[in-house]
Amino acid sequence: MTQFHGSLFPTAPVFITLFGVGMFLLITYSNTDSRYILLLIISGAVLWRVYLFTFPASLIGIDPDWFAWQVFRVSNTGTIEPILSHFYGRAPLFIVFSSMFNHVGEVGVSWSLIIYPFILGIGFPIFVYSIISQLWGNRNHALMGASLIAVEPTSIAWGIYPIAQSLATFFFVASILSVMSLYDHNKSRYYLVFITFVLAMTLTHKLPILYLVLFFGFILILIMTYSVLSYFDIRLESERVVQGTNIIRTIQLAIFTSVILIVQFGIITVFLASILPIGTSKPPAISPVVETKWVVNPISEYSSIYHWFWKLEYHLIFFPAAALGGALTLLGHTSDRIDMRTTCVLAAAGITTFLFSVSFALPELLPGGNSRWEFFAAPFAVVLIIGLYRGVTSKTKKSILIFILLIMVISQVFSGIAIKEGPGTQRYYLTEPEVSAKAFSNTYVQQPVSTDSYLAKERIPSQIDYQTSNQYRNYNSNLFNRNIDADSFKYLLYRSDQEIYRGEHSSWRLRYNPQPEIEANKRIFKVYTNRNTILYH
């Protein structure tokens, strides 16, 4: 990989923003063939995701390390038996698919995950373009939607931070597209495509099948609402037979996906048993770190306007705009014939946005981080936002809306979600000197090495490719309590440029510089130095 001592921030957000704004201006003011513009959007979406993935000297984040570790085990043995997870041992499609690419592409294990920046960079713009084209038949509107999803932060984040949900969300959006075609044409091939995606999701992740069950439930609610309205609007009288057919078809699909959900949770993965209060309960986790505030500050307050802008929750712009677009689409929808394609989009957007809103307001109820839940909602929210643009006829109003959409592009990229780096945050990847320092420790140090929690957990590519053990100890407690002495470690791997440290439940900024204190101790001496990374003994 290519990262030495540079940084993704702020270069990457700036150029992604310029790309998004440029696409909007090109679509609005150019007569270029829409096929070429769509190709340009997809190329840009793939290019940025691949660049962000390959830039660091390590994988981004801890979870992709674990999945890469499992890919190595499956690739080497040819079976799923070595997967170190009960759930993913039964639902291994993400790991198996990555292992297949690892063999076909003949690349290192860490590099085998590069397939996901391609999948999401190509798939999401095409999906959104297809949905908007089917709904409203306007290529410019479809291109705007493709541009907006190309720079949407969660679709960037989970492409460069690939986990099982990355592939599962791709399948989920594709399955909604197949359902739209199924309602329109009722042909066996669309049922076959839908069933294929359902089976793929069943063997990939916990959430998509649950989302589908709720999705069909929401469709039933919408259809019944239309049925009630049809009794008060003579224009909809001819649609009652169609509504009855759609209700029966929706109930059939809801029953099918409910059975699949029960099979997945209860039989294939036995996930249901793990979440029910059966048997002995686990004791609550206790943080081993006593985080004292006299030597560290919690990273929770905005120290500057720039920091505030970076921490701005772009959801406060994105989802209200989607809600308004959804309301206008629904009002326009109920005043005309029943269109099941629009109903599907409203149902998908409604249920995914509702669950995201719950995770945003009550994170203890739906854990895992807001962006994981938002990821499912993003493509459908983008479609509804473009619905706002569709209804504008006045030139002045159109200019204002274009300005709002450009502001949305900027707020998305500078949201702090798209890349795992920014002001007041730690890096969620390693630089080349840090990787080299870990490689040196793995080769020449036979005793456990103490270091900060992120460097301790983040495996370097050679550890994944050669299954090297990760003999590192979390030294955060000592750093946070200013308790650094020769008796507290055998070896200490210290990053001198690290300002923000990841605690058990939050991030912290040290209020002192540990390096002078370490080097003032005559019992401690340097073993290895590589720019910002120093190994002490």
N, C-alpha and C positions, 0 to 999 in steps of 0.2 A: 504494500500500500504506500501512499505517497506523502503522508503527513509528517513533517519534521518538527518545526516549532511554530508554524502558522496557526491560524484559527479560522473556523467556519464563520465566526461572527466578527465584524458585521458584513463581510463581503457577500456571503451567500444570500442573506435576506434582501440586500439591496438589489442584486442582480435578478433574483426571482421576482421581486416587485416590478422592476423595469420590464421583465418579460411579460408579466401579467397585464400591466398597463399598456404595453405595446400591442398585445393581442387585441385588447378591447378597442384601441384606436384603429387598428387595421380592419377589424370587423365592421366598425361603425362608418369609417370614412373611405374605405377602399372597395373597389369592384373586383378584387381578386377572386378567382374561382374558389368556392367554399371547400372543395376537396383538398386544394393545396393548403388552405388555411388550417383545416383540420389536421392534415399531415404535419404542419408546422407546430401546432399545439401539442400533438402527441410526441413529436420529436423533442420539443422543449421539456415536456413533463418527464420523459424518460431520461433525458440528458441530466437534468438537475438531480433527480433521484439517484442515478448511478454515480454522479459526481459526489454527492453527499455521502453515499455509502462507501465509496472507495477512498475518500479523502483522509480519514483517520488511519492511524497505524494499528488500530484494533477495531473489532466490531463495536457499534454504538450500543451502549447499555449492557446490562447483566443478562437479561432473558435470552437474547439471541446467542450469547455464549453457551447457555445451557442447551438450546436447541441444536447448535452446531456440534456440541459434544455428543448428542444423541445421533446426529447424522453420521458422525465418524463411526460410532458403534454399529449402526445398522449397515453402513457401507462396508465395513470390514468383515462382518459376520454373514451378511446376506439375509438376516432374519430380524424380526422386531423384538425378539426376546430380551436383548440387552437394554431396552429403553427403560430408563430409571424413573418411570412414572406409571402409576396404575392406570390413570385416565388415558394418557397418550400412548401407553402400551396397547390399549384397546381401540383408540382412535388415532392411529399413527400417520394419517395421510400427509400432513404437512412435513413430517420427518422423512417419510418414504419418498415423497415427491422430490424433496431436496436431495436425498441420497441418489435418486435416479439421475438428476442433473449433475451431481458430483461425478458419477460414473461416465455419463455421456460427454460432459464438458471437459473431463479430465483436469479438474481444477482442485485447489486446496479446499479443505472442508469449510473454512471461513468464507471462501469465495463462492461456495455453492449456494449461499443465500442471496447472491446478487440477482438471482432470477426474479425475486419479488419486487425490486424497483422497476423491472421491466413489466411484470404482470400488472401492477397497479398503475404505472405510468401510461401503459397502453389501454388497459381495461376501463378505468374509470372515465376518462374523457369520451371513449366510444360509447359506454353505457349511458352517460348523461346526454350525449348528442342523440342517441337513438331514442331515448325516452321523450325528449322534448320534440324531436321530429315527429314521433308518433302522435303526441298530444296536440300539437299546434301547427305542424307542417311548415314551419318557418326556419330556414337554414341559418339565418343570422342569429335568431334567438338560440338555436341549438349550439351554434359556435360559441356564443357568449357563455352558455352553461358549461361547455367543455373547457373554456378558458378558466372559468371560476373554479371548477373542480381540480384543474391542473395545478393550481397554486394553493388549494385548500390545505391547511396545515396538518390535519390528522391523516389525510391520504398521503402526504409527504412523510410525516413522522413514522407511520406504520409500514411504509415502504422501505425506509432506510433503517428501521428498527424491526426487522421481520420476526413475527411470532405467528403461532397458529391462527390467531384471529385475522391476520393480514390476508391469508388465503381464504378463510371462512367468510369474510366480508365480501370478497370478490365473488364467491359462489352465491352469497345471499342476494346481492344486487342483480346478478345474472338470473337467479331464480325468479325474482320479481318481474324481470323483462319477459321471461318465458310464461309467467302467469298472465301477463297482459296479452300476449299472443294467444294463449289458451282460451281466454274469455272471448276474444275476437273471432277465432276461427274454429275452436272446438275440434281440432284434428288430433289424431293419435300421436303424431310425431311431436307435438308440443307437450303432450302428457309425458312422453318418453324423455324429452329434454328436461322437463321439470323434475321427474323422478330421479334422473341422473344427478342433478344438482342437489336434491334432497339427500340422496345416499352419500354424496361427496361431503356435504356438511355434517352428516351424522358421524363420519369418520375423521372429522377435522377439529371441531370445537363444540363447546356446550351450548352457546347462546343462539346460533342462527335458527335451529329448529324451534326453539321457544319463541323467537321472534315471529316465525311463520305462523305458528298456532295463534298468537295474538293478532297477527296481521289479518288472518281470515276472520277472526272474531270481529275485528274493527270493520272489515268489509261488510259483514252481516248487519252491523249497526247502521252503516251508511245506506245500504240498500233498503233496509226497513224504514229509514228516515225518508228516502225517496218515495217509498210506497205510501207513506202517510201523506206526503205532499201531493202525490198524484191524485188523491181524492178531492183536493181543493183546486186543482189546475187541470182544466179540460185538455190542455195541450199534451199532458202526460198520460192521458187515458190509454192510448195505444201501447204504452210501454209496460203495462201491468203484467202481461204474459211474459215479456222479456225478463221482468224483475223476478217472477216466480221461477223461471229457468235458472237465473243467476243465483238465486237463494239456494236452490237444490244443489247446484254445482259447488257453491261455496261451502255448504255443509259437508259435502263429500270430501272436498279438499281439506277442510278443517279436521274431519275425523281421521283422514289418512295421516296428516302431519302429527296429530295428537298421538296416534298409535306409534308412529316412528319415534316421537319424543319419549314415550314410555319405554320403548325398546332400547333407545340409546341410554337413557338415564338408569333404567332398572336392570337391563340384561347385558348389553354390550360393554358398557363402561362401569356399571355398578356405582355410578356417581351419586345416585339417590341415597344409597346407604351411607355414603360419606358425609352427607349434609343433614341427615336425620339424627336426632338425639338418641342414638342406639348405642348401648354399651357404655364404657367408661368415657368420661369427658376429659378433654385435654386441659391442663392448667393454663391460665392466661399467660401470654408472653410478657416477660418483664425485661425492660431495656437494661442492658448491663452498663450503660453509660450514665453517670450522674452529671448532667449537663449544667454546670455552674455558670451563671451569667456574668461573673466578674472577670472572666477571661475570654468569654465568647458572647457574641450578640446573635440572637435569632434573626434569620433573614425573613422578616415579615413586614417591615415598614419600607415605604418608598423613600429612598435617600435623595432623589432628584427627579425633575420632570422627565428626563430621559428614561430613568428606571421605571417611573410610573407608566410611561408610554409602552415600554416593553412588557410590563406586567398587565397591561390593559386586557381585560377579558373580551376578546373579540366576539365571544358568544352573545354579548349584549347588543351587538349590531347584527350579527348573522341570523340568529334565531328569531328575534322580533320581525325582521324583514321577511323571513320564511313564513312566519305565522300570518303576517298581513297578506302575503302572496297566496297562502293556502285559503284564507278567508275569502278573498276575492275570487279565487278559482272555484271554491265551493258554491258561492252565491251565483256565479255565472253558470255553474254546472247544474244546479237545481232548477234553473229557469229554462232549461232546454232538455233534449232527450237524454236518457241515461247512458253515459259513456263509461264503460267498465275500465278503460285504460286510465282515465282520470281518477276513478274511484280507487284503483290499485295504488296510484301515486299518493293520493291523499291518505289512504290507510297506512302505507309504508312510512310516509313522513310523520303521520300522527303518532304511531306506536313507538317509532324509534326516537322521535323528539320528546315524547312523554317520558320514556325511560331515561334519556339524557337529563331532562329537567329534574327528575327525582335524584339522579346521581349528583347533580350540581347543587341542589338544595339540601339533600340528606346523604352526604357521602358515606356515612356509617351504615346506611341501609343498602346501598349499592356500591360496594367498594371496587377498587381496581383503577381509579383515576377517571376524571371526566372524559379525557380524550378517547378512551376505549369505547365508551358508550356513544360519544359524539361521532365516532368513525362510522358506525352503522347508519346514522342519520344524515351525514353530510351530503351524499349524492342526491337524496330526495329533497333536502332543504334547498340545495342549489336549484333544482328544477322549479320549486315554488317561488324562489326569488326571481328567477327569470320570468315567471308568470306575471310579476309586477310590470316588467318592461313590455310584455306583450300587450297589455291593456292601455298603453300610453299612445295617444295620437298627436297631441300638441307638440310642436317642435321645442318650445320652451320647457315643457314638462319632461320631454325626452332628454334634453341636455342636462337637466337637474338630476334625473335618474342615472344617467351615465356617470355623472360626477359622484353620486352616492355609491355606485358600483365600483368605481375606481378607489374610493375611500375604503370600501370593503376589502378590495384586493390588498391594499397597503396594510390595513389592520390585521388581515389574516397572516401575512408573511411576518409581520413584526409582533406576533402574538406570544412568542416564546414557546410555541408548541411545535412548530415545523422543524426546528433544529434544537438539539439538546445542549444549548449554550446561549449565553447572553449576559448582560450586566446584572450583577447580583446573583448569579447562578454558577454552579460548578459545571465543568465539562463532563459530559457523559461518554467520553471516549479517551483513549490514551494517545500521546504523541510518540514519535519515534524514539526520543531519548528515554522515555518511560518504559517503552516496550523493550528497549535494549537493556535497561537496568534490571528489569524482571528476568530477561533471558540470562543475564550474567548471574543473578542470584540463583536461578534454577540450576545452572551448570556448576557453579563453584561453591555455593553455600549449602551445607548439609543440615543445618539447623533451621528451625522456624524463623521467619523474617517478620518483624512487626512493621506495620505501615498504616496509612489511613484506610478507612473501611472500603472506599471505592476501589483504590488500587489493589487492595487485598482480594476483592471479589472478582474484579475484571480479569478474565483469562486472556492472555496474549495468543496470537494465532498459532505459534509453535506449541503452546500447551494443548491447544485443541487438536492440532494435526498429529501430535505425537503422544497425546493422552498423558502429559506430564502432570504430576500431582500439584495441587495449589497449596503449598505449605506456608501460608501467610496468616498472620494474626492481626485482628482489628486493634489498632492503637489509639482510636479516637478518644477513649476515656482519659488516657494520659495527656493527650493534646488539649482536650477541653478543660481539664482540671489543672493544667500547668504542672504536671507531675512527670517530668522527663529527667531520668537519671540513668546511670549505667546499669543499675540493678533491675530496671524495668524492662529491659530487652536484651536479647543476645545480638541480634542484628536489627537495624532500623533503616528502612528505605523511606527517605523523606523527599517530598517534592517542594522545592523552595518557592515556586511561583504560585502555589495553591492558596488562594484567598478564602474560598468557600469550601466547607467540609460537610459531607452528608452524614447527618446523625441517624438515629434509628427511626425517628418520626418527622424530622425537619432538617433544614440546612442551617449551618452556623458559620459565622465569620469570626476568626480569631482576633482578639484585641491586642495581641503581642506577637512578636516574631520569634519562633522557637529556635531558629538556626543559630543565632549568637549564643544562646544558652546551651545548646548542644555542644557547640565547638569550644565553649569556655571550660567544659568539663575535661580535665586532663586524662580521665579514664576512658574517654570516647575518642576514637580516631576514624578517619575516612578510609574506606576500603575501595570505593569505586565512585567516580563522578562522571556524569554525562549531562552537561548543560544544567538543566534545572533539577535533575534527579541525583540524589547522593545516597550512597549506602554507608552506614556507620556500623562500627562494632565496638 
